[in-house]
Amino acid sequence: MTDPAAPPSGWFSLRRMSPCGAGAVLLLCLGAVASGPAFAQSPSQSLGDLPALERTDPNVDPYPFDAYVALRNYFRQALPGGWRAAEPEFNGGGFSVLVFVPDSWRGNPSSALQRYCPQPYSNLWRGGIRWIELKPFYQHAYWAGAMCRPPGG
């Protein structure tokens, strides 16, 4: 009777291999792991010269507006040192952003956040964002938020 826990007789085993063969298999496995995943083609690379693809219209934007990325980049540049913004959350046509104010800062965070609303000519408003609510978190408490709206909105 055979042991049910034992591998089948033709099963691959390093014990049955010579030391050189086992080393070669080990090197192949380590090489595959170390090389990492294959890199996909970067979006900045052009596919326009491939013969099977149609020419792209230069008036079409190849990189559509991504509100999450735009908001992250905006607040990373706009907020002062020590302040940080959490991931934007989409809420019915607009975004809510939790802003962490350092405990060492002194003042009213609700009024301070009004200064960090995007300017009327900002690309954030042109991208279709209807409003941005900035919610401060200061000294272990949530404070009243500031509402940012586009011009005429």
C-alpha positions in Angstrom: 0.0 0.0 0.0 1.3 3.5 -0.8 1.4 6.4 1.5 -1.3 9.0 0.5 0.9 11.9 1.7 3.8 10.9 -0.5 4.2 12.7 -3.8 3.6 10.6 -7.0 6.6 8.6 -8.2 7.3 10.9 -11.2 7.1 14.0 -9.0 10.0 16.5 -9.2 12.3 16.3 -6.2 15.6 18.1 -5.5 16.7 15.1 -3.4 16.8 12.9 -6.5 18.8 15.4 -8.5 22.6 15.7 -8.6 24.0 18.7 -6.7 24.8 20.5 -10.0 21.2 20.0 -11.3 19.7 21.2 -8.1 21.9 24.2 -8.1 20.9 25.0 -11.7 17.2 24.8 -10.8 17.8 27.0 -7.8 19.6 29.6 -9.9 16.7 29.6 -12.5 14.1 30.1 -9.8 16.1 32.9 -8.1 16.7 34.6 -11.5 13.0 34.5 -12.2 12.1 36.0 -8.8 14.9 38.7 -9.0 14.0 39.9 -12.4 10.5 40.9 -11.2 7.4 41.3 -13.3 7.7 42.3 -17.0 7.3 46.0 -17.5 4.3 47.1 -19.4 4.7 49.7 -22.0 4.8 53.2 -20.4 1.9 55.5 -21.3 4.5 58.1 -22.4 5.8 55.8 -25.2 4.2 56.4 -28.5 2.4 53.6 -30.3 1.7 55.8 -33.3 4.5 54.4 -35.5 3.2 50.8 -35.4 1.9 49.9 -38.9 -1.3 48.2 -37.6 -2.5 51.2 -35.6 -4.4 54.1 -37.0 -3.0 57.5 -36.7 -4.2 59.4 -33.6 -5.9 62.7 -33.8 -3.6 65.3 -32.2 -6.7 67.2 -30.9 -7.7 64.3 -28.6 -6.2 64.3 -25.2 -4.4 61.0 -24.6 -4.3 61.6 -20.9 -7.9 62.3 -19.6 -8.4 64.3 -16.4 -8.0 62.2 -13.3 -9.5 64.2 -10.4 -7.9 62.1 -7.7 -4.4 62.5 -9.1 -5.0 66.2 -9.7 -6.2 66.9 -6.2 -3.3 64.9 -4.7 -0.8 66.9 -6.7 -2.4 70.2 -5.9 -2.5 69.7 -2.1 1.0 68.3 -2.1 2.2 71.6 -3.6 -0.2 74.0 -1.9 -0.1 72.9 1.8 2.7 74.2 4.0 5.3 71.9 5.5 4.0 69.6 8.2 0.4 69.7 6.8 -0.8 66.8 4.8 -4.0 65.8 3.0 -5.6 62.4 3.0 -6.9 60.7 -0.1 -9.7 62.7 -1.7 -13.2 61.1 -1.3 -15.8 61.5 -4.0 -19.2 62.7 -2.6 -21.9 63.4 -5.1 -20.2 65.6 -7.6 -17.5 67.0 -5.4 -14.6 65.9 -3.2 -14.0 65.9 0.5 -10.3 66.1 1.6 -9.3 65.6 5.2 -6.3 67.9 6.0 -4.1 67.0 9.0 -2.8 70.2 10.7 0.2 69.7 12.9 -0.4 70.2 16.7 2.5 72.7 16.8 0.6 75.1 14.5 -1.4 77.9 16.3 -4.6 79.5 14.9 -8.0 78.6 13.6 -7.6 75.8 11.0 -11.0 76.3 9.5 -10.2 79.8 8.4 -6.6 78.9 7.5 -7.9 76.3 5.0 -9.8 78.9 3.0 -6.4 80.1 1.7 -5.7 76.7 0.2 -8.8 76.6 -2.0 -7.8 76.4 -5.7 -7.7 79.7 -7.6 -10.6 80.5 -10.0 -8.4 79.8 -13.1 -7.2 76.4 -11.7 -7.3 73.3 -14.0 -9.2 71.5 -11.1 -12.3 73.5 -11.9 -11.8 73.1 -15.7 -11.6 69.4 -15.1 -15.2 69.2 -13.9 -14.9 69.2 -10.1 -18.0 71.0 -8.7 -16.8 71.6 -5.2 -14.1 70.6 -2.7 -14.7 70.4 1.0 -11.6 70.8 3.1 -12.0 69.2 6.6 -9.3 70.0 9.1 -8.1 67.6 11.8 -6.3 69.5 14.4 -5.3 68.7 18.0 -7.0 65.3 17.9 -10.4 66.8 16.8 -12.4 67.5 13.6 -13.0 71.2 13.0 -15.6 72.9 10.8 -14.6 72.6 7.2 -14.1 75.1 4.4 -16.0 74.8 1.1 -14.3 75.6 -2.2 -16.4 76.2 -5.3 -15.5 77.2 -8.9 -16.2 80.7 -10.1 -19.9 81.1 -10.8 -20.6 77.8 -9.0 
